Amino acid sequence: MLLTRQNLAAILIGCCSVVSTLQAQPIKPELDFKNDYLEDQRTLFSTAWNAARQDQITYSQRLAKKLTHYPLYPDLEAEWLAYRPREARFQEALAFVNTHAGTTAANTVKQAYLKKSLQYRRWHWYEQFGDTQQMPAEARCRYAMTLLNSKGRFAEGVDHARKLWAFGRSQPSQCDPLFKRLLASGDLGEEHILVRLNLALSAGQKRLSKYLLGKLPEATQTTAKEVWQFRFAHETPLADDTLSSPLTSRLLPSMLEHLARRDSHATASRYLKLVQQGKLPDSEALRRLIARYVFLSDRADSYHLLRQLNPPHLDADISDWLLRVAVREQEWQVIADLSQALIEQHGIESLSDKQRYWRGHALQELGDPVAAHQQWLALAQERSFYGFMSADLTGLEYHLNHQAIDVDDIELQELASLKGIKRLREWLLLGEPHKANLEWILVKDTLSQRQRLTAARLAEVWHEPNLAIQATIAARYWNDIALRFPLHYRHEIGDVTTDLSVDDSLVMSLARQESAFNEKARSPVGALGLMQLMPSTARSIAKTLGMKISSATLLDGDTNITLGSHYLDTLVTRYAGNTVLAAAAYNAGPYRVDQWLEEAQNCQRIDTWIESIPYNETRQYVQNVLTYRVIYNKLMGRPARLMQASEIMLGAAPVLASMAEQPSEKTNL
């Protein structure tokens, strides 16, 4: 088989064109992903590896005699070394880790010795194989005590102890002897006590903070007790003199945070007044802390205080909160002033797509439609949510700005022959996506920028869309749209959505956002599979479909697509065909979206509603899904639109629900 630039484009990129054809190169086994000379060895390795993991070491070693040249042979050795780590093999294990550094095999050995080092307190193992700063707290306290008692390592022990001490909650009882010793010796002094007291007060730790009060010198205890009383006895006021005292100034973050939680607007005014009077030092961090609670207060007049809290250099976080409050309240002059201040301070190129988009609206509302149109015309050239919104406002076509990664067959073959890439390929073919992902994390750091780009193209050759997406991220290359938005599972999704009210491009966009097409994906909160379904949600949907499922079946792509598509369909129906609200509910849950809708203004524009979503994750999620839907429709050669006509205004959605069900009546924005 010959792999040329021309047929690579035809097979893998589809609608996206690529430059001139290169001379054909014979494909090597590393590129022929499914059929090659390693198939028999792969089967034998799987048997030997599973035997080793079941502690059948002798049997595994006997099978492995025929695998010494197989790319994953070191992983068998790693399993043997990891079986009952012991001192007699410590040097052998250390040499193995050094020899195979940057592989999952080395990590297997390291993790085994790290685990046993904690169990048997063999700190020299941990020092060789891991970062002692990452030990569990109880083990680290014992380790620090060992250092204090070791010749020439006292300072290291003190350093560990101080880092363990600077924690706002109680540490394990194993740390008590360590802290008592250093408190007695003065190595944990007044400043260290105040640091921890501040953290404990912020965390609301009443008993711990009271204990720390008793460790302060008598001269500072009186003021500190006033602070403590204020923090835990809500009726106790905090006088300005106490708030601005030298001692309290070191506890300001916790005090101001507590005040801001109770009344953010009063706290902001008080802080600004004390700063103006010279009683408090001005601080960017404190302004940002208070501003966050002002923003979260969800009050209509918040933008007044946010403008005052925005320091001269225009803090990025406060500026974003100010913009979002001003958008929600339609304070167009505030938006215009903010964007102008940013331009004057940092230049017009410093404005984000979001700031440029809303600056256009501000100019429009303030009577300068020509300037607004020019703002949106420029932004419409961008491939982003705000760029596509601007294209709708100006009547322009969406710009994907596609630029395919340009690599040749020789580069693909050279990369595929690297040891780390061979190992990655074998894990994929063995059906071990978790191990493959760990291998990629390790190998990508050894690759050049050019090799990372080549890896993205190689992953496409292998039909591994998730790996292709990860490689483009590693290379920070955003313009190869075909690689970043693969048409994977297109036919499976199309078959499922044929009889549903959701289109396949929306489902593909959700799968791309949720898992980047990793059908074995597991989230920290328990969501599973391509569409990241919670098991409880999946069981509910499965029951209505007459399906029996388990956690294992949720990791099957077809099953996950079926359940996820039907769940999305119920959300679209719930919100009268409004896919914007359905996408928000898929991420944050219908209950929260219903709450946000209750708080929304009647007939509010959808772009202002999206901007007002309080959860950063959900707001970005909705914008991504809508943007991805445009991209997928363009890639599939269909008419693309960011939103339907019935979705432009929130209040219009129920009225126009019947229109949303008839594709012939849908129009572009």
RAJO-V746282 format. One record per residue. N is the residue number from 1. RES is the residue in one small letter. OMEGA is omega in whole degrees, 0 to 359 (none if undefined). D_LAST is the distance of its C-alpha to the last C-alpha in Angstrom with 1 decimal. Layout:
BEGIN
n | res | omega | d_last
N | RES | OMEGA | D_LAST
N | RES | OMEGA | D_LAST
END
This chain:
BEGIN
n | res | omega | d_last
1 | m | 179 | 47.4
2 | l | 179 | 46.0
3 | l | 180 | 42.9
4 | t | 176 | 41.5
5 | r | 186 | 38.5
6 | q | 182 | 37.3
7 | n | 174 | 37.7
8 | l | 179 | 36.5
9 | a | 183 | 33.1
10 | a | 184 | 33.2
11 | i | 194 | 34.1
12 | l | 184 | 32.2
13 | i | 176 | 29.1
14 | g | 188 | 28.1
15 | c | 183 | 25.2
16 | c | 183 | 25.9
17 | s | 179 | 28.7
18 | v | 186 | 31.7
19 | v | 193 | 34.3
20 | s | 182 | 37.7
21 | t | 177 | 39.9
22 | l | 177 | 42.6
23 | q | 183 | 46.1
24 | a | 178 | 46.3
25 | q | 178 | 47.8
26 | p | 182 | 49.5
27 | i | 180 | 47.6
28 | k | 181 | 49.6
29 | p | 182 | 50.0
30 | e | 180 | 47.8
31 | l | 177 | 44.8
32 | d | 198 | 45.7
33 | f | 189 | 44.2
34 | k | 185 | 45.6
35 | n | 180 | 49.0
36 | d | 186 | 51.5
37 | y | 182 | 55.1
38 | l | 187 | 54.4
39 | e | 181 | 53.5
40 | d | 179 | 57.1
41 | q | 180 | 57.4
42 | r | 179 | 54.0
43 | t | 179 | 55.4
44 | l | 178 | 58.6
45 | f | 181 | 56.9
46 | s | 178 | 54.9
47 | t | 181 | 58.2
48 | a | 182 | 59.9
49 | w | 179 | 57.1
50 | n | 177 | 56.8
51 | a | 179 | 60.6
52 | a | 180 | 60.7
53 | r | 176 | 58.1
54 | q | 177 | 60.3
55 | d | 174 | 63.3
56 | q | 191 | 65.0
57 | i | 183 | 65.7
58 | t | 179 | 68.7
59 | y | 179 | 67.0
60 | s | 181 | 63.9
61 | q | 179 | 66.1
62 | r | 179 | 68.0
63 | l | 188 | 64.8
64 | a | 181 | 63.5
65 | k | 180 | 66.4
66 | k | 187 | 64.5
67 | l | 188 | 61.3
68 | t | 180 | 62.5
69 | h | 179 | 60.3
70 | y | 186 | 57.2
71 | p | 183 | 54.3
72 | l | 177 | 54.2
73 | y | 178 | 58.0
74 | p | 180 | 57.9
75 | d | 173 | 55.9
76 | l | 177 | 59.0
77 | e | 180 | 61.2
78 | a | 178 | 58.9
79 | e | 179 | 59.3
80 | w | 179 | 63.0
81 | l | 182 | 63.2
82 | a | 179 | 61.0
83 | y | 181 | 63.3
84 | r | 178 | 65.5
85 | p | 182 | 65.1
86 | r | 185 | 68.5
87 | e | 183 | 70.4
88 | a | 182 | 72.2
89 | r | 183 | 69.0
90 | f | 181 | 67.3
91 | q | 177 | 68.1
92 | e | 179 | 67.0
93 | a | 180 | 63.7
94 | l | 179 | 63.2
95 | a | 179 | 64.0
96 | f | 181 | 61.6
97 | v | 179 | 58.7
98 | n | 181 | 59.5
99 | t | 185 | 59.7
100 | h | 180 | 56.5
101 | a | 178 | 54.5
102 | g | 177 | 50.7
103 | t | 176 | 50.8
104 | t | 178 | 50.4
105 | a | 179 | 54.1
106 | a | 180 | 55.1
107 | n | 178 | 52.8
108 | t | 180 | 54.5
109 | v | 181 | 57.9
110 | k | 182 | 56.8
111 | q | 179 | 55.3
112 | a | 181 | 58.4
113 | y | 177 | 60.7
114 | l | 180 | 58.5
115 | k | 181 | 58.6
116 | k | 180 | 62.4
117 | s | 177 | 62.9
118 | l | 182 | 61.5
119 | q | 184 | 63.6
120 | y | 179 | 66.9
121 | r | 175 | 66.1
122 | r | 188 | 66.7
123 | w | 180 | 64.8
124 | h | 173 | 65.8
125 | w | 182 | 63.7
126 | y | 180 | 60.7
127 | e | 181 | 61.3
128 | q | 189 | 61.3
129 | f | 185 | 58.4
130 | g | 178 | 55.9
131 | d | 183 | 54.9
132 | t | 177 | 57.2
133 | q | 183 | 54.6
134 | q | 177 | 52.6
135 | m | 168 | 55.5
136 | p | 188 | 55.1
137 | a | 183 | 56.4
138 | e | 178 | 59.7
139 | a | 181 | 60.6
140 | r | 177 | 59.7
141 | c | 177 | 62.0
142 | r | 179 | 64.8
143 | y | 179 | 64.1
144 | a | 178 | 64.1
145 | m | 177 | 67.5
146 | t | 179 | 68.8
147 | l | 179 | 67.8
148 | l | 182 | 69.6
149 | n | 181 | 72.7
150 | s | 181 | 72.4
151 | k | 176 | 74.4
152 | g | 183 | 72.2
153 | r | 182 | 68.9
154 | f | 182 | 69.2
155 | a | 177 | 66.4
156 | e | 179 | 64.0
157 | g | 179 | 64.8
158 | v | 180 | 64.2
159 | d | 177 | 60.8
160 | h | 183 | 59.7
161 | a | 181 | 61.1
162 | r | 178 | 59.3
163 | k | 176 | 55.9
164 | l | 181 | 56.6
165 | w | 185 | 57.8
166 | a | 183 | 54.6
167 | f | 189 | 52.7
168 | g | 178 | 51.7
169 | r | 181 | 53.1
170 | s | 175 | 56.5
171 | q | 180 | 57.3
172 | p | 182 | 59.4
173 | s | 178 | 63.1
174 | q | 181 | 64.0
175 | c | 185 | 62.8
176 | d | 180 | 65.3
177 | p | 180 | 68.3
178 | l | 182 | 66.3
179 | f | 180 | 65.0
180 | k | 181 | 68.4
181 | r | 184 | 70.1
182 | l | 172 | 67.8
183 | l | 180 | 67.8
184 | a | 182 | 71.5
185 | s | 181 | 71.7
186 | g | 178 | 69.3
187 | d | 166 | 66.8
188 | l | 187 | 64.3
189 | g | 185 | 64.9
190 | e | 181 | 63.5
191 | e | 179 | 60.4
192 | h | 178 | 59.5
193 | i | 180 | 60.2
194 | l | 178 | 57.9
195 | v | 181 | 55.1
196 | r | 178 | 55.3
197 | l | 178 | 55.8
198 | n | 180 | 52.5
199 | l | 181 | 50.8
200 | a | 178 | 52.6
201 | l | 179 | 51.7
202 | s | 182 | 48.0
203 | a | 180 | 48.2
204 | g | 182 | 50.0
205 | q | 187 | 53.2
206 | k | 184 | 55.8
207 | r | 181 | 58.9
208 | l | 181 | 58.2
209 | s | 177 | 57.6
210 | k | 176 | 60.8
211 | y | 181 | 62.7
212 | l | 176 | 61.4
213 | l | 181 | 62.5
214 | g | 180 | 66.0
215 | k | 179 | 65.9
216 | l | 174 | 65.3
217 | p | 183 | 68.3
218 | e | 183 | 69.7
219 | a | 182 | 68.8
220 | t | 185 | 65.1
221 | q | 185 | 65.1
222 | t | 180 | 65.2
223 | t | 180 | 61.9
224 | a | 178 | 60.3
225 | k | 176 | 61.5
226 | e | 178 | 59.8
227 | v | 180 | 56.5
228 | w | 179 | 57.1
229 | q | 179 | 57.9
230 | f | 185 | 54.8
231 | r | 188 | 52.6
232 | f | 173 | 54.2
233 | a | 193 | 55.5
234 | h | 181 | 52.5
235 | e | 182 | 54.8
236 | t | 179 | 56.2
237 | p | 178 | 54.7
238 | l | 183 | 54.5
239 | a | 179 | 56.0
240 | d | 181 | 54.7
241 | d | 178 | 57.9
242 | t | 181 | 57.6
243 | l | 184 | 54.0
244 | s | 179 | 55.0
245 | s | 180 | 58.3
246 | p | 180 | 58.9
247 | l | 184 | 59.0
248 | t | 180 | 55.9
249 | s | 178 | 54.0
250 | r | 177 | 54.3
251 | l | 186 | 52.8
252 | l | 182 | 50.0
253 | p | 181 | 47.0
254 | s | 181 | 48.1
255 | m | 182 | 49.1
256 | l | 177 | 45.9
257 | e | 179 | 43.8
258 | h | 178 | 45.8
259 | l | 183 | 45.5
260 | a | 177 | 41.8
261 | r | 182 | 41.3
262 | r | 180 | 43.3
263 | d | 186 | 41.7
264 | s | 184 | 39.3
265 | h | 178 | 39.1
266 | a | 180 | 42.9
267 | t | 179 | 43.4
268 | a | 180 | 41.1
269 | s | 181 | 42.9
270 | r | 180 | 46.3
271 | y | 181 | 45.6
272 | l | 179 | 44.5
273 | k | 181 | 47.6
274 | l | 176 | 50.0
275 | v | 180 | 48.6
276 | q | 180 | 49.0
277 | q | 180 | 52.5
278 | g | 181 | 53.3
279 | k | 177 | 54.1
280 | l | 174 | 51.5
281 | p | 179 | 50.5
282 | d | 183 | 46.8
283 | s | 177 | 44.9
284 | e | 182 | 41.5
285 | a | 181 | 41.7
286 | l | 176 | 42.7
287 | r | 181 | 40.0
288 | r | 179 | 37.4
289 | l | 181 | 39.2
290 | i | 182 | 39.1
291 | a | 179 | 35.6
292 | r | 180 | 34.3
293 | y | 174 | 35.9
294 | v | 179 | 34.6
295 | f | 182 | 31.1
296 | l | 180 | 31.8
297 | s | 176 | 33.3
298 | d | 178 | 29.9
299 | r | 185 | 31.3
300 | a | 184 | 29.3
301 | d | 184 | 31.8
302 | s | 185 | 31.8
303 | y | 178 | 30.2
304 | h | 182 | 33.4
305 | l | 178 | 35.6
306 | l | 176 | 33.2
307 | r | 180 | 33.4
308 | q | 181 | 37.2
309 | l | 181 | 37.3
310 | n | 185 | 35.3
311 | p | 185 | 38.3
312 | p | 182 | 38.7
313 | h | 174 | 37.4
314 | l | 180 | 34.1
315 | d | 185 | 34.2
316 | a | 181 | 31.1
317 | d | 181 | 31.1
318 | i | 178 | 31.6
319 | s | 179 | 29.1
320 | d | 178 | 26.4
321 | w | 179 | 27.6
322 | l | 180 | 27.7
323 | l | 184 | 24.1
324 | r | 176 | 22.9
325 | v | 181 | 25.1
326 | a | 177 | 24.0
327 | v | 181 | 20.3
328 | r | 182 | 21.2
329 | e | 180 | 23.4
330 | q | 176 | 21.1
331 | e | 190 | 24.1
332 | w | 179 | 22.5
333 | q | 177 | 25.9
334 | v | 179 | 26.9
335 | i | 180 | 23.9
336 | a | 180 | 24.7
337 | d | 181 | 28.4
338 | l | 181 | 27.9
339 | s | 178 | 25.9
340 | q | 178 | 28.5
341 | a | 178 | 31.3
342 | l | 179 | 30.0
343 | i | 181 | 29.7
344 | e | 183 | 33.2
345 | q | 190 | 34.7
346 | h | 182 | 33.1
347 | g | 184 | 31.3
348 | i | 180 | 27.7
349 | e | 181 | 27.5
350 | s | 181 | 28.2
351 | l | 175 | 24.9
352 | s | 177 | 22.8
353 | d | 179 | 19.1
354 | k | 181 | 18.7
355 | q | 179 | 20.9
356 | r | 181 | 19.3
357 | y | 183 | 15.8
358 | w | 172 | 17.3
359 | r | 177 | 19.7
360 | g | 178 | 16.9
361 | h | 179 | 15.9
362 | a | 179 | 19.7
363 | l | 179 | 20.3
364 | q | 184 | 17.6
365 | e | 181 | 19.2
366 | l | 171 | 22.6
367 | g | 178 | 22.3
368 | d | 184 | 21.7
369 | p | 179 | 18.3
370 | v | 179 | 19.7
371 | a | 178 | 20.6
372 | a | 181 | 17.3
373 | h | 178 | 15.6
374 | q | 178 | 18.3
375 | q | 182 | 17.9
376 | w | 177 | 14.3
377 | l | 180 | 15.3
378 | a | 182 | 18.1
379 | l | 181 | 16.3
380 | a | 178 | 13.6
381 | q | 185 | 16.7
382 | e | 175 | 17.3
383 | r | 182 | 16.8
384 | s | 178 | 16.0
385 | f | 182 | 13.6
386 | y | 175 | 13.5
387 | g | 178 | 13.4
388 | f | 176 | 10.3
389 | m | 179 | 8.7
390 | s | 177 | 10.2
391 | a | 177 | 9.1
392 | d | 182 | 5.4
393 | l | 183 | 7.3
394 | t | 179 | 9.7
395 | g | 180 | 8.2
396 | l | 173 | 10.6
397 | e | 175 | 11.4
398 | y | 178 | 12.0
399 | h | 176 | 15.7
400 | l | 179 | 17.9
401 | n | 182 | 21.0
402 | h | 173 | 23.2
403 | q | 184 | 26.9
404 | a | 173 | 29.2
405 | i | 187 | 32.3
406 | d | 175 | 35.2
407 | v | 181 | 38.4
408 | d | 184 | 41.2
409 | d | 182 | 43.3
410 | i | 178 | 46.2
411 | e | 178 | 44.1
412 | l | 183 | 42.8
413 | q | 179 | 46.4
414 | e | 179 | 47.8
415 | l | 182 | 45.4
416 | a | 181 | 46.0
417 | s | 178 | 49.7
418 | l | 183 | 49.6
419 | k | 183 | 51.3
420 | g | 180 | 48.5
421 | i | 175 | 46.0
422 | k | 179 | 48.6
423 | r | 179 | 49.0
424 | l | 181 | 45.3
425 | r | 181 | 45.1
426 | e | 178 | 48.1
427 | w | 178 | 46.6
428 | l | 181 | 43.4
429 | l | 177 | 45.6
430 | l | 181 | 47.7
431 | g | 180 | 44.8
432 | e | 185 | 45.0
433 | p | 179 | 41.5
434 | h | 178 | 42.6
435 | k | 178 | 45.4
436 | a | 179 | 43.2
437 | n | 177 | 40.7
438 | l | 179 | 43.7
439 | e | 179 | 45.1
440 | w | 179 | 41.9
441 | i | 181 | 41.8
442 | l | 187 | 45.3
443 | v | 185 | 45.1
444 | k | 180 | 41.9
445 | d | 179 | 43.8
446 | t | 185 | 46.3
447 | l | 173 | 43.9
448 | s | 177 | 43.1
449 | q | 180 | 39.5
450 | r | 180 | 40.0
451 | q | 178 | 41.3
452 | r | 176 | 38.4
453 | l | 179 | 36.1
454 | t | 179 | 38.5
455 | a | 178 | 38.5
456 | a | 179 | 34.8
457 | r | 179 | 35.4
458 | l | 178 | 38.5
459 | a | 177 | 36.8
460 | e | 177 | 34.4
461 | v | 180 | 37.6
462 | w | 184 | 38.9
463 | h | 177 | 35.8
464 | e | 187 | 35.4
465 | p | 181 | 31.7
466 | n | 178 | 32.3
467 | l | 178 | 35.0
468 | a | 179 | 32.8
469 | i | 179 | 30.2
470 | q | 181 | 33.1
471 | a | 178 | 34.5
472 | t | 177 | 31.5
473 | i | 180 | 31.3
474 | a | 180 | 35.1
475 | a | 184 | 34.6
476 | r | 178 | 31.6
477 | y | 190 | 29.9
478 | w | 192 | 26.2
479 | n | 173 | 25.2
480 | d | 187 | 26.6
481 | i | 181 | 23.5
482 | a | 179 | 25.5
483 | l | 183 | 28.1
484 | r | 181 | 25.9
485 | f | 183 | 23.7
486 | p | 179 | 26.3
487 | l | 182 | 25.6
488 | h | 181 | 28.4
489 | y | 182 | 28.9
490 | r | 184 | 26.2
491 | h | 178 | 28.4
492 | e | 179 | 29.7
493 | i | 179 | 26.3
494 | g | 180 | 25.2
495 | d | 183 | 28.5
496 | v | 187 | 27.9
497 | t | 182 | 24.3
498 | t | 184 | 25.1
499 | d | 181 | 26.2
500 | l | 180 | 23.8
501 | s | 177 | 20.4
502 | v | 179 | 19.1
503 | d | 185 | 18.3
504 | d | 181 | 20.5
505 | s | 178 | 18.0
506 | l | 178 | 17.5
507 | v | 179 | 21.3
508 | m | 179 | 21.9
509 | s | 178 | 19.7
510 | l | 179 | 21.8
511 | a | 178 | 25.0
512 | r | 180 | 24.3
513 | q | 187 | 23.6
514 | e | 189 | 26.5
515 | s | 187 | 29.3
516 | a | 178 | 28.2
517 | f | 172 | 29.6
518 | n | 186 | 33.0
519 | e | 178 | 34.2
520 | k | 185 | 37.2
521 | a | 175 | 35.3
522 | r | 180 | 36.8
523 | s | 178 | 35.4
524 | p | 182 | 37.9
525 | v | 174 | 37.1
526 | g | 178 | 37.7
527 | a | 189 | 34.4
528 | l | 166 | 35.0
529 | g | 185 | 33.6
530 | l | 184 | 30.5
531 | m | 172 | 28.2
532 | q | 180 | 30.6
533 | l | 169 | 31.7
534 | m | 182 | 34.2
535 | p | 181 | 37.2
536 | s | 177 | 37.2
537 | t | 181 | 33.6
538 | a | 180 | 34.4
539 | r | 180 | 37.6
540 | s | 179 | 35.9
541 | i | 181 | 33.4
542 | a | 180 | 36.2
543 | k | 180 | 38.3
544 | t | 181 | 35.8
545 | l | 181 | 35.7
546 | g | 181 | 39.5
547 | m | 172 | 39.5
548 | k | 185 | 42.1
549 | i | 173 | 40.9
550 | s | 177 | 42.3
551 | s | 180 | 41.2
552 | a | 182 | 42.3
553 | t | 177 | 40.2
554 | l | 177 | 37.1
555 | l | 172 | 37.6
556 | d | 187 | 37.4
557 | g | 183 | 34.0
558 | d | 180 | 33.7
559 | t | 182 | 34.8
560 | n | 178 | 32.5
561 | i | 181 | 29.4
562 | t | 183 | 30.5
563 | l | 181 | 31.0
564 | g | 180 | 27.9
565 | s | 179 | 25.6
566 | h | 177 | 27.2
567 | y | 177 | 27.0
568 | l | 179 | 23.3
569 | d | 178 | 23.1
570 | t | 179 | 25.0
571 | l | 177 | 22.7
572 | v | 177 | 19.6
573 | t | 180 | 21.7
574 | r | 183 | 23.0
575 | y | 171 | 19.5
576 | a | 176 | 18.5
577 | g | 182 | 16.2
578 | n | 184 | 14.4
579 | t | 176 | 14.7
580 | v | 179 | 14.1
581 | l | 179 | 17.2
582 | a | 178 | 19.0
583 | a | 178 | 18.8
584 | a | 181 | 20.2
585 | a | 178 | 22.8
586 | y | 181 | 23.8
587 | n | 188 | 24.8
588 | a | 183 | 26.1
589 | g | 182 | 27.1
590 | p | 183 | 26.0
591 | y | 181 | 28.6
592 | r | 180 | 27.1
593 | v | 177 | 23.5
594 | d | 177 | 24.9
595 | q | 182 | 26.8
596 | w | 179 | 23.8
597 | l | 177 | 22.0
598 | e | 182 | 25.2
599 | e | 184 | 25.2
600 | a | 177 | 21.6
601 | q | 179 | 21.1
602 | n | 181 | 20.0
603 | c | 177 | 16.3
604 | q | 176 | 15.8
605 | r | 186 | 12.5
606 | i | 181 | 11.9
607 | d | 177 | 12.2
608 | t | 178 | 15.5
609 | w | 178 | 16.6
610 | i | 181 | 16.3
611 | e | 183 | 18.2
612 | s | 177 | 20.8
613 | i | 188 | 21.7
614 | p | 181 | 25.4
615 | y | 178 | 26.1
616 | n | 183 | 25.4
617 | e | 182 | 25.5
618 | t | 179 | 23.0
619 | r | 179 | 20.5
620 | q | 180 | 20.8
621 | y | 181 | 20.8
622 | v | 180 | 17.5
623 | q | 179 | 15.9
624 | n | 183 | 17.9
625 | v | 179 | 17.1
626 | l | 180 | 13.3
627 | t | 180 | 14.1
628 | y | 180 | 16.8
629 | r | 176 | 14.7
630 | v | 183 | 12.7
631 | i | 181 | 16.2
632 | y | 177 | 17.9
633 | n | 178 | 15.6
634 | k | 180 | 16.1
635 | l | 180 | 19.8
636 | m | 175 | 20.2
637 | g | 182 | 18.9
638 | r | 171 | 15.9
639 | p | 184 | 12.3
640 | a | 175 | 10.5
641 | r | 180 | 7.3
642 | l | 180 | 7.8
643 | m | 174 | 6.8
644 | q | 180 | 6.9
645 | a | 182 | 6.1
646 | s | 183 | 9.6
647 | e | 185 | 9.4
648 | i | 180 | 7.8
649 | m | 181 | 11.3
650 | l | 183 | 14.4
651 | g | 183 | 16.3
652 | a | 187 | 13.9
653 | a | 181 | 14.3
654 | p | 183 | 17.8
655 | v | 185 | 17.2
656 | l | 182 | 14.5
657 | a | 181 | 16.3
658 | s | 178 | 17.7
659 | m | 183 | 14.5
660 | a | 181 | 13.6
661 | e | 183 | 16.9
662 | q | 184 | 16.3
663 | p | 184 | 14.4
664 | s | 183 | 14.7
665 | e | 180 | 12.7
666 | k | 178 | 9.5
667 | t | 176 | 6.5
668 | n | 176 | 3.8
669 | l | none | 0.0
END
